[in-house]
Amino acid sequence: MHDPIDPPPLNLELHRIMLEKLGSNPMAAPDISAEQLLNIVGNDPGVPDEAIDQGGAVKLTHLKIAAASGEQQLPVLIVEPSDRTDRPLPCLYYTANGGKIRQGSTAGVTPFDTALVATHGIVLVSISPRVGPKHRHPAQVEDAYAGLEWLNENATQLGIDPKKIIIMGKSGGGGIAASTAIYARDKSGPPIAYQMLIYPMLDDRTVTVSSRYAAAGWGPRHNQIGWNAILGNATGGPDVDSYAAAAREANLKGLPPAYVEVGSSEIFRDEDLQYACRLAEAGVPVEIHSWMGGFHGFEIVAPDAALSRSCLRTRESFLSRALEEMADAGFSSDR
């Protein structure tokens, strides 16, 4: 691994908040050990229901479904409008994961995400695949694909329209979402209408400039631990496929339209922007945002910061436009 380098300057407001919230957080230590990181992540209690239930405007249901192996269970969170009718609703399929090592159906879920359910009349289904190092690749993509199949098989009971599924993930979960879209395309599986990749973890090779950034919250050491957890000694080598690391995919044609966003001062910046540009070159409709001065997960750490508000408004705008397009009578996921 190359020596870390300093990232571009952070947004001034975010820099102040980052120092307050992450400055003494052991999770953010640049020299953290694998044992320390796995212990912190493994003991994360997740987000309590009362923090995301929108004062009763949404209904939260927790359950478990079978993993792809059939031997383990995956945690699932279903969030739906409390006042919904029997009409099938679009589904936001959230592949919940942190850094390839954090499992939990509320991993990365915020009040903003559940507010989208109430505001736009959708169903959010969060399914969290198995994680490393106990479960190596291809467990995560196979679990996420099994979740997609489960959504289709149970669409009537869930009250969702299986032709209107948007897959979304953040960080490690964003990488899983991207790989699941490739996997589903290759298997001619259930249709995915759109993919929303929020600062996704896409490339195990760590060969870009930004992959060396000693960045806030998630730096080169964290990234190495995360990739090693699912790939072991194969990390960075020639035998890793795109079902583990989506940036490895040579053929990006025929993938769902994509929304990709990332901070300009974070470790995933280059791999995310490069992937988005390659999607566009392959003929996939793409919307790209690089948030100037943003660190990894800035809008979760500092949701009220001006840059975070702009980011979240833009993300919601994309979702709203995607829903409007899907509401068009002529919409087809086979475009």
Order of alpha helices (4+ residues) and beta strands (2+ residues): alpha-alpha-alpha-beta-beta-beta-alpha-beta-alpha-alpha-beta-alpha-beta-alpha-beta-alpha-beta-alpha-alpha
